Amino acid sequence: MALGPISKDLIEKAVASPSDETRALATQAIGRWVRNATLSEGEARLARQIFDVLSRDVAEEVRRALAVTLRLSKNLPKSVANRLINDVDSIAVPLLSTSPMVDDDDLILVFQSRAAAKMQAIAGRQGLSERVSRAVINFGDRAAVATLAANDSALISEADAGRLVELAEQDDLIRQAALRRQDMPQNLAARLIDLQIAGVDNALKPETSDHARIASDTGERARASWTAADWSPDALNAYVTALFTTGNLNEAVIARSAGQGDWRFAQLALARLVGISATKAGMIVLDSRPFALSALLQRSGLGQAACELVMASAVAFRDIERSGASISRAKFQRLMTERVATHPAADIHGDVWMDWLDEGLGPRGI
């Protein structure tokens, strides 16, 4: 039985050449053809026999050539894949990272080895199941857990996300990674931001009142910058609720969000403070008559500087919405800067407004 265009001479070199380098090169050549080939039953059987021999080769470079070449292939026999993922890191990691021939049971068994590089490779796999994610959280080291937290394709249950946040309380590496996660439940996202802010606050606490102001401003920037354009209404509402419950839905967060063009957040925040529906708040914002918005802001309890900025940004927002133009947040901010510079209240509130409109440190930069 032949293996496609692979010659018997090449197979002989792969399994029997006295040179490690020759065997590795021959293994690579065979693997390159097999990895994307449609194999007959006989060819699959012959390939399995060849790969079984090669996966036991005494030379690490031969086994690595096999693992790297076939790391994405469904033609790698499962028995061979299982042998290779239990090999040394340089051979196991390529397969643990990407091989479709490794299932959840195989991955979880690897955690018994406690090998750091292997656990981190598993944590970074695309489409990780909740079961394996749980194993990473329970048994992985800090690097593996941080890698999992940053892996947006990994499925993590809400209970396990809570455990992740608990680990983040004691570990900056995990916290930084978790802050970048896109599907973190919003109540936990708010908790993560508070943890990050607390770290800044504690670092500055022994110093002056100016340092306390910097820490507070850093927190407000983080809360205002956290929301994403693709968040669902329910997710955004949950985040606003979490900020409100913890007492962090303040005027700086709302004014900064409005000034940066995040009116989905600003409308929900104002609605929460005043106790009306988000739909009604949205209608008030889009109403060209200023009286309703002015009344809404007065009821919200925001200070004069924040109210004036929200009013000014609402005008800009309405103009942009009605023009039908597609505009980025960066362009909106440039427009807002121009409006602020010429607004009648700029003489009084200009410095505060510019501070709020400055993106500064978001949750990715604290």
C-alpha positions in Angstrom: 0.0 0.0 0.0 1.4 3.4 -1.0 0.9 6.7 0.8 -0.2 8.9 -2.1 2.9 10.4 -3.8 5.1 9.7 -0.8 7.9 7.3 -2.0 9.1 4.3 0.0 12.5 5.8 0.0 11.2 8.9 1.9 9.4 6.7 4.4 12.5 4.7 4.9 14.5 7.9 5.6 11.9 9.0 8.1 11.9 5.8 10.1 15.4 4.4 9.7 18.0 7.0 8.7 20.9 7.2 11.1 20.8 11.0 10.9 18.4 12.8 13.2 18.2 15.8 10.8 17.4 13.5 7.8 14.7 11.7 9.8 13.2 15.1 10.9 13.2 16.5 7.3 11.6 13.4 5.9 9.0 13.4 8.7 8.2 17.0 7.8 7.8 16.2 4.1 5.5 13.3 4.9 3.4 15.4 7.3 3.0 18.2 4.8 1.4 16.0 2.3 -0.8 14.0 4.8 -2.1 17.0 6.8 -4.5 18.2 4.1 -4.9 15.0 2.1 -8.1 13.0 1.8 -6.9 9.6 2.8 -8.4 6.2 1.8 -8.9 3.7 4.6 -5.7 1.9 3.6 -3.7 5.2 3.4 -5.0 6.2 6.8 -3.9 2.9 8.3 -0.4 3.2 6.8 -0.1 6.8 8.0 -1.1 5.7 11.5 1.6 3.1 11.5 4.3 5.5 10.3 3.3 8.2 12.7 3.2 5.8 15.6 6.9 5.0 14.9 7.9 8.6 14.4 6.1 9.7 17.6 8.4 7.3 19.5 11.6 8.5 17.8 14.5 9.0 20.3 15.3 12.4 18.7 13.2 15.3 19.9 13.5 17.2 16.6 11.8 14.3 14.8 8.9 14.2 17.2 8.7 18.0 17.1 8.6 18.0 13.3 5.7 15.5 13.4 3.8 17.7 16.0 4.3 21.0 14.3 3.5 19.8 10.8 0.3 18.0 11.9 -0.8 20.4 14.6 -3.9 21.6 12.6 -4.6 18.3 10.8 -7.5 15.9 11.4 -5.3 13.2 9.8 -3.2 13.0 12.9 -4.3 9.7 14.7 -5.7 10.4 18.1 -3.5 7.8 19.8 -0.4 9.6 18.4 -1.8 13.0 19.4 -2.3 11.8 23.0 1.3 10.5 23.1 2.7 13.8 21.8 0.8 16.1 24.2 2.4 14.2 27.0 5.8 14.7 25.6 8.2 17.6 26.4 6.8 21.1 26.1 8.3 21.9 22.7 6.4 19.0 21.2 3.2 19.1 23.3 2.5 22.9 23.2 1.8 23.1 19.4 -0.8 20.4 19.7 -2.3 21.6 22.9 -2.7 25.0 21.4 -4.5 24.1 18.2 -4.9 20.3 17.5 -8.5 19.3 16.6 -7.6 15.7 17.6 -7.4 16.6 21.3 -10.6 16.6 23.2 -11.7 18.0 26.6 -10.8 14.8 28.5 -7.3 14.8 27.0 -6.8 18.5 27.9 -8.0 18.1 31.5 -5.7 15.1 32.0 -2.7 17.3 31.1 -3.3 19.4 34.2 -2.1 16.5 36.3 1.4 17.2 35.0 1.3 20.8 36.4 3.5 21.8 33.4 3.3 25.6 33.2 3.8 25.9 29.4 1.2 23.2 28.7 -1.4 24.7 30.9 -0.9 28.1 29.3 -1.2 26.6 25.9 -4.5 25.0 26.8 -5.8 28.3 28.3 -5.2 30.0 25.0 -7.0 27.5 22.8 -9.8 28.8 20.6 -13.3 27.8 21.6 -12.4 26.4 25.0 -15.4 24.7 26.7 -16.7 25.8 30.1 -15.5 22.5 31.5 -11.8 23.1 30.4 -12.0 26.7 31.4 -13.1 25.6 34.9 -10.0 23.3 35.1 -7.7 26.2 34.1 -9.2 28.4 36.9 -9.0 25.6 39.5 -5.7 24.1 38.6 -3.7 26.5 36.4 -1.0 28.8 37.6 -1.4 32.6 37.4 0.0 32.8 33.8 -2.5 30.2 32.6 -5.4 31.9 34.4 -4.4 35.3 33.0 -4.2 33.7 29.5 -7.7 32.3 29.9 -9.1 35.6 31.1 -7.8 37.3 27.9 -9.1 34.5 25.7 -12.4 35.9 24.5 -13.2 32.7 22.6 -13.1 30.6 25.8 -16.5 29.9 27.4 -16.6 30.8 31.0 -19.7 30.3 33.2 -20.9 33.1 35.4 -19.9 31.1 38.5 -16.4 30.5 37.1 -16.2 34.2 36.1 -16.9 35.0 39.8 -14.0 32.8 40.8 -11.8 34.5 38.2 -12.6 37.8 39.8 -11.7 36.4 43.2 -8.3 35.4 41.9 -7.9 38.8 40.3 -8.3 40.4 43.7 -4.9 39.1 44.6 -3.1 39.1 41.3 -2.4 42.1 39.0 -1.6 39.9 36.0 -5.0 38.2 36.1 -6.8 41.4 36.8 -5.3 43.2 33.8 -6.2 40.3 31.6 -9.8 40.1 33.0 -10.3 43.8 32.4 -9.8 43.2 28.7 -12.3 40.4 28.5 -15.3 41.3 26.3 -18.0 39.0 27.8 -17.3 39.5 31.5 -20.7 39.8 33.3 -21.3 43.5 33.9 -21.6 43.3 37.7 -18.2 41.5 37.7 -16.8 44.0 35.3 -17.7 46.8 37.6 -16.1 44.9 40.5 -12.9 44.4 38.5 -12.7 48.1 37.8 -13.2 48.9 41.5 -10.4 46.5 42.3 -8.1 48.2 39.8 -9.0 51.6 41.1 -8.4 50.4 44.7 -4.9 49.4 43.6 -4.2 52.9 42.3 -5.8 54.5 45.4 -3.8 52.3 47.8 -0.6 53.1 46.0 -1.2 56.8 46.3 -2.9 56.9 49.7 0.2 57.7 51.8 0.8 60.8 49.6 -1.0 64.1 49.2 -4.5 65.1 48.4 -3.5 65.6 44.8 -2.6 61.9 44.6 -6.1 61.1 45.9 -7.6 63.2 43.2 -5.6 61.5 40.6 -6.7 58.1 41.8 -10.3 59.2 41.8 -10.1 60.7 38.3 -8.4 57.5 37.1 -11.4 55.5 38.4 -13.9 57.8 36.7 -12.1 57.5 33.4 -12.1 53.7 33.7 -15.8 53.5 34.4 -16.7 55.9 31.6 -14.4 54.1 29.1 -15.4 50.5 29.8 -18.5 50.2 27.7 -18.3 48.7 24.2 -20.4 49.6 21.2 -21.5 46.0 20.7 -22.9 45.5 24.2 -26.5 44.4 24.2 -29.0 46.7 26.0 -29.3 44.2 28.8 -25.5 44.1 29.3 -25.2 47.8 29.3 -28.2 48.2 31.7 -26.6 45.6 34.0 -23.3 47.6 34.0 -25.2 50.9 34.8 -27.0 49.1 37.6 -23.8 47.8 39.0 -22.2 51.2 39.1 -25.4 52.7 40.7 -25.5 50.0 43.3 -21.9 50.6 44.3 -22.3 54.4 44.4 -20.0 54.9 41.4 -22.5 56.3 38.9 -21.3 59.9 39.5 -21.3 63.1 37.5 -17.8 62.7 36.2 -18.6 59.3 34.7 -21.8 60.5 33.1 -20.3 63.8 31.8 -17.3 62.1 30.4 -19.4 59.4 28.7 -21.7 62.0 27.1 -18.8 64.2 26.1 -17.1 61.2 24.5 -20.2 60.3 22.5 -21.3 57.2 24.5 -24.9 58.3 24.6 -26.3 54.8 25.1 -24.5 54.8 28.4 -25.4 58.4 29.3 -29.1 57.9 28.6 -29.3 54.8 30.8 -27.3 56.5 33.5 -29.6 59.5 33.6 -32.6 57.3 33.5 -31.3 55.4 36.5 -30.6 58.5 38.5 -33.9 60.1 37.8 -36.1 57.0 38.0 -37.5 57.0 34.5 -37.4 54.6 31.6 -34.4 54.6 29.2 -36.7 55.0 26.3 -38.1 58.2 27.8 -34.6 59.5 28.6 -33.6 58.9 25.0 -36.6 60.8 23.7 -35.7 63.7 25.9 -32.1 63.8 24.7 -33.3 63.8 21.0 -35.8 66.5 21.7 -34.5 69.8 20.2 -36.2 71.8 22.8 -33.8 72.2 25.8 -36.4 72.4 28.6 -37.0 68.7 29.0 -33.3 67.8 29.1 -32.6 70.7 31.5 -35.3 69.5 33.8 -34.0 65.9 33.6 -30.5 67.1 34.5 -31.7 69.1 37.4 -33.5 66.1 38.8 -30.4 63.9 38.3 -28.4 65.8 40.9 -25.5 66.5 38.6 -23.5 69.7 39.2 -23.6 72.8 37.0 -20.4 72.0 35.0 -21.6 68.4 34.3 -25.1 69.6 33.3 -23.7 72.2 30.9 -21.4 69.7 29.3 -24.2 67.1 28.9 -26.4 69.8 27.3 -23.6 70.8 24.9 -22.8 67.3 23.9 -26.6 66.5 23.5 -26.8 69.3 20.9 -23.8 67.9 19.0 -25.2 64.4 19.3 -28.6 65.5 17.9 -26.9 67.3 15.0 -24.8 64.3 14.1 -27.8 61.9 14.3 -30.0 64.1 12.1 -27.2 64.6 9.5 -27.2 60.8 8.9 -23.4 60.9 8.8 -21.4 58.0 10.0 -18.9 59.3 12.6 -16.4 57.7 14.9 -16.0 58.4 18.5 -12.6 60.0 17.8 -14.2 62.4 15.3 -17.0 63.1 17.7 -14.5 64.0 20.4 -12.7 66.4 18.1 -16.1 68.0 17.3 -16.9 68.3 21.0 -13.5 69.9 21.7 -14.3 72.6 19.1 -17.8 73.1 20.6 -16.4 73.3 24.1 -13.9 76.0 23.1 -16.6 78.3 21.7 -19.4 77.5 24.2 -20.6 80.4 26.3 -19.9 78.4 29.5 -16.4 77.6 28.5 -15.0 80.6 30.4 -16.4 79.2 33.6 -16.1 75.4 33.1 -13.5 75.0 30.3 -10.8 73.4 32.4 -13.2 70.9 34.0 -14.7 70.1 30.6 -11.4 69.5 28.9 -10.4 67.2 31.7 -13.6 65.2 31.3 -13.3 65.1 27.5 -9.7 63.9 27.7 -9.8 60.1 27.2 -6.8 59.7 29.5 -6.5 56.3 31.1 -9.2 53.8 30.3 -9.4 50.3 31.9 -6.6 49.1 29.5 -4.2 51.7 30.7 -4.6 52.0 34.4 
